[in-house]
Amino acid sequence: MRQGKHVVMSNGQRIVTIPRHNPVNAFTMGGIARDAGLSVELDDVLMRRAARLTGLKSKREIVHRGVEALVRLKQQEKIRRYRGKLRWHGRP
């Protein structure tokens, strides 16, 4: 890590330069996040389809709901593995 007017950091594969002035411009921060690998590129056609089908307005909402649905689906898959393998003791 180097310091001066900017902080320069590297993990051996990526180099990220962050200005030391405060506040940092929003566009600059977006570039830093992208360069650091902190952003995700999404398929625009898929996002438009998801927005149209769900009525959700923002990409953040769409991604959040999608991740929630994926987690629920995987949890259900784990539960389904027990189908027919457990014995019920008690009232039906």
N, C-alpha and C positions, 0 to 999 in steps of 0.2 A: 504494500500500500504506500503510495506517494501522496504528499500533501503540499499545498501551495494555494493558489487561487481556486484550485479544483482538487477533489479527492479522487485518486485513481486506484481502483481495486481490480484484482484479477483472481480467478480461481484456477488459472492455468489454461483455460479454454476460452473464457470470455473476459473482456476488459470493459469495465464500466467507469465512466468519468462523471462525477457529480460536482456541480458548482457549489462553492462554499457560501455564496451570497444568500441573503434571506429577504424576502421569500423567493423561492424558485418558481419560475414561470410554469404554468400548467402544461403547456406544450413541451417544455423541456423535460418535465417529470414524466410525461407520456413516453417520450423518446428514451429516457433512462429505463423505465419499466420494460419497454419493448427490447432494448439492448440487453437488459439483464435476463431476458427470457421470462419475464413475469406476466406477459400478456398471452392471450390465446387467440389464434386466428380461427374464425368460424366460417362455415359455408353460408354465404349470403342467401342462396336459394332455400336452403334448409331452414334458416332463421325466419325468412319471410313466410314459409309454409307453417312453421310452428306458431308464429304470431297470428296468422290468419285462422288457424284451427283452434287456438286457445283463447284468442282475444287479448293476450298479454301484450303490453306496450313496449317494454324495454328488453334488451338482450339479457340484462342481468336477471330479470324475472324468469325469462325463458330458460336460461341455463340453470338457475336455481331449481325450478320445477322439474327440469329434466334430470338433474342429479338426484333429487328426492325420489322421482319415479324409478330410477335405476337402482337405488338403494333398496326401495320397497320390493322390487322385482327379485333382486338377489336374496333378500331375506325370505321371501316366499319360496324360492327355489330350495333353500336350506330346509325349510319346514316340510316341503313336499317329499323330501328324501325319507322322512319317517312314516309316510303313508303305508299302512298295512303292516308296520313293524312294531307298533306299540299296542299294548293291551289296556283296555279300559277297565278299571276297577271302581265300580260305583254305579249310580243311577244313570240310565241312558238319557 
